[in-house]
């Protein structure tokens, strides 16, 4: 559920009302029985760990509390390239009493966090009490190296990767429809490598989700 940017640094004073609307719309669309995860993102750019604030705790506490009050079931601290900030977000998410997952990113080309660094971050997150550890927002072909470092953790692990690519001017160029089969092929390899949670990230769309559902769960497209 997309609350990735419904935070004060992006939306100013309107962030709480937009966040609540996002949760309400997702709940209305999915129904009361669906398990709804609220996204908690880095406070600055998810590809610029150097911009991570010195003291991120108060803002992550606000975000976690707002999502909890809005009625989500899981808090997903996702796309963190800065391990220290991720662990703070995890602590504040867990402080709400909700189940908490964490997803680290190596960046599109794997240059931000190495597989070994993500593995160590996963172990530190597990000590705090997370229920799942994932890698996201990397190229599909890079995921296996990260899963190799996560697969032995005693909680579900998984991945959701990018499709398409970043343009030189900044905007994301989405994957083509023809690339969906390639993405699903990679996802099947992630499952073989131990992933039990699989999704899709930047540059992907409903076609990717439908194809993953069909192949991994036998659902109708």
For each residue, the residues with C-beta under 8 A, 3 or more apart:
1: 22 23 26 36 37 38 39 72
2: 6 22 26 39
3: 6 19 22 23 38 39 40 67
4: 39 41 78 79
5: 10 11 41
6: 2 3 10 11 15 18 19 22
7: 10 11 15 19 41 43 59 63
8: 11 12 13 15 59 62
9: 43 44 59
10: 5 6 7 15
11: 5 6 7 8 14 15 18
12: 8 15
13: 8
14: 11 17 18
15: 6 7 8 10 11 12 18 19 66
16: 19 20 66
17: 14 20 21
18: 6 11 14 15 21 22
19: 3 6 7 15 16 22 23 66 67 70
20: 16 17 23 24 66 70
21: 17 18 24 25
22: 1 2 3 6 18 19 25 26
23: 1 3 19 20 26 27 36 38 67 70 71 72
24: 20 21 27 28 70
25: 21 22 28 29
26: 1 2 22 23 29 30 36
27: 23 24 30 31 32 34 36 71
28: 24 25
29: 25 26
30: 26 27 34 36
31: 27 34
32: 27
33:
34: 27 30 31
35: 73 74
36: 1 23 26 27 30 71 72 73 74
37: 1 72 73 74 75 76 101
38: 1 3 23 67 70 72 74 75 76
39: 1 2 3 4 76 78
40: 3 60 63 64 67 75 76 77 78 89 93
41: 4 5 7 46 78 79
42: 45 46 49 52 79 80 81 82 85 86
43: 7 9 52 53 56 59 60 85
44: 9 48 51 52 53
45: 42 48 51
46: 41 42 79 80 81 105 137
47: 81 105 107 108 112
48: 44 45 51 81
49: 42 52 81 82 85 112
50:
51: 44 45 48
52: 42 43 44 49 56 82 84 85
53: 43 44 56 59 85
54:
55: 58
56: 43 52 53 59 60 85 88 89
57: 60 61 88 91 92
58: 55 61 62
59: 7 8 9 43 53 56 62 63
60: 40 43 56 57 63 64 85 88 89 92 93
61: 57 58 64 65 92 95
62: 8 58 59 65 66
63: 7 40 59 60 66 67 89 92
64: 40 60 61 67 68 75 89 92 93 95 96 98
65: 61 62 68 69 96
66: 15 16 19 20 62 63 69 70
67: 3 19 23 38 40 63 64 70 72 75 96 98
68: 64 65 72 75 96 97 98
69: 65 66
70: 19 20 23 24 38 66 67
71: 23 27 36
72: 1 23 36 37 38 67 68 75 98
73: 35 36 37 98 99
74: 35 36 37 38 98 99 100 101 131
75: 37 38 40 64 67 68 72 93 96 98 99 100 101
76: 37 38 39 40 100 101 102 103
77: 40 80 86 89 90 93 100 101 102 103
78: 4 39 40 41 101 102 103 134 136
79: 4 41 42 46 103 105 136 137 201
80: 42 46 77 83 85 86 89 102 103 104 105
81: 42 46 47 48 49 104 105 106 107 112 113
82: 42 49 52 85 86
83: 80 86 87 104 113 117 120 121 124
84: 52 87 88
85: 42 43 49 52 53 56 60 80 82 88 89
86: 42 77 80 82 83 89 90 102 104 121 125
87: 83 84 90 91 121 124 125 128
88: 56 57 60 84 85 91 92
89: 40 56 60 63 64 77 80 85 86 92 93 102
90: 77 86 87 93 94 100 102 125 128 130
91: 57 87 88 94 95 128
92: 57 60 61 63 64 88 89 95 96
93: 40 60 64 75 77 89 90 96 98 100
94: 90 91 97 98 100 128 129 130
95: 61 64 91 92
96: 64 65 67 68 75 92 93
97: 68 94
98: 64 67 68 72 73 74 75 93 94
99: 73 74 75 131
100: 74 75 76 77 90 93 94 129 130 131
101: 37 74 75 76 77 78 130 131 132 133 134
102: 76 77 78 80 86 89 90 121 122 125 130 132 133 134
103: 76 77 78 79 80 133 134 135 136 137 160
104: 80 81 83 86 113 118 121 122 133 134 135 136
105: 46 47 79 80 81 112 113 135 136 137 138
106: 81 109 110 111 112 113 114 115 118 135 138 142 146
107: 47 81 110 111 112 113 137 138
108: 47 137 138 139 162 165 166
109: 106 139 142
110: 106 107 114 138 139 142 145
111: 106 107
112: 47 49 81 105 106 107
113: 81 83 104 105 106 107 117 118 121
114: 106 110 117 118
115: 106 118 119 145 146 148 149
116: 119 120 149
117: 83 113 114 120 121
118: 104 106 113 114 115 121 122 135 146 149 150
119: 115 116 122 123 146 149 150
120: 83 116 117 123 124
121: 83 86 87 102 104 113 117 118 124 125
122: 102 104 118 119 125 126 133 149 150 153 157
123: 119 120 126 127 153
124: 83 87 120 121 127 128
125: 86 87 90 102 121 122 128 130 133
126: 122 123 129 130 133 153 154 155
127: 123 124
128: 87 90 91 94 124 125
129: 94 100 126
130: 90 94 100 101 102 125 126 133 155
131: 74 99 100 101 155 156
132: 101 102 155 156 157 158 197
133: 101 102 103 104 122 125 126 130 150 153 155 156 157
134: 78 101 102 103 104 150 157 158 159 160 197
135: 103 104 105 106 118 138 143 146 147 150 159
136: 78 79 103 104 105 159 160 161 199 201
137: 46 79 103 105 107 108 160 161 162 201 202
138: 105 106 107 108 110 135 142 143 146 161 162
139: 108 109 110 142 143 161 162
140: 143 161 162 163 182 183 186 187
141: 144 186
142: 106 109 110 138 139 145 146 161
143: 135 138 139 140 146 147 159 161 186 190
144: 141 147 148 189 190 193
145: 110 115 142 148 149
146: 106 115 118 119 135 138 142 143 149 150 159
147: 135 143 144 150 151 157 159 190 193 194 195
148: 115 144 145 151 193
149: 115 116 118 119 122 145 146
150: 118 119 122 133 134 135 146 147 153 157 194
151: 147 148 157 193 194
152:
153: 122 123 126 133 150 157
154: 126
155: 126 130 131 132 133
156: 131 132 133 196 197
157: 122 132 133 134 147 150 151 153 194 195 196 197
158: 132 134 190 195 196 197 198 199
159: 134 135 136 143 146 147 187 190 195 197 198 199
160: 103 134 136 137 198 199 200 201
161: 136 137 138 139 140 142 143 183 186 200 201
162: 108 137 138 139 140 165 201 202 203 204
163: 140 174 175 179 183 200 201 202 203 204 208
164: 172 173 174 175 176 179 202 203 204
165: 108 162 172 173 203
166: 108 170 171 172 173
167: 170 171 172 173
168:
169:
170: 166 167
171: 166 167
172: 164 165 166 167 202 203
173: 164 165 166 167 203
174: 163 164 203 204 205
175: 163 164 179 180 183 203 204 205 208
176: 164 179
177: 180 207
178: 181
179: 163 164 175 176 182 183
180: 175 177 183 184 207 208 211
181: 178 184 185 211
182: 140 179 185 186
183: 140 161 163 175 179 180 186 187 200 204 208 211 212
184: 180 181 187 188 208 211 212 215
185: 181 182 188 189
186: 140 141 143 161 182 183 189 190
187: 140 159 183 184 190 191 195 198 212 215 216
188: 184 185 191 192 215 216
189: 144 185 186 192 193
190: 143 144 147 158 159 186 187 193 194 195 198
191: 187 188 194 195 196 198 216
192: 188 189
193: 144 147 148 151 189 190
194: 147 150 151 157 190 191
195: 147 157 158 159 187 190 191 198
196: 156 157 158 191
197: 132 134 156 157 158 159
198: 158 159 160 187 190 191 195 212 216
199: 136 158 159 160 209 212
200: 160 161 163 183 204 208 209 212
201: 79 136 137 160 161 162 163 204
202: 137 162 163 164 172
203: 162 163 164 165 172 173 174 175
204: 162 163 164 174 175 183 200 201 207 208 209
205: 174 175 208 209
206: 209 210
207: 177 180 204 210 211
208: 163 175 180 183 184 200 204 205 211 212
209: 199 200 204 205 206 212 213
210: 206 207 213 214 221
211: 180 181 183 184 207 208 214 215 221
212: 183 184 187 198 199 200 208 209 215 216
213: 209 210 216 217 219 221
214: 210 211 217 218 219 220 221
215: 184 187 188 211 212
216: 187 188 191 198 212 213
217: 213 214
218: 214
219: 213 214
220: 214
221: 210 211 213 214
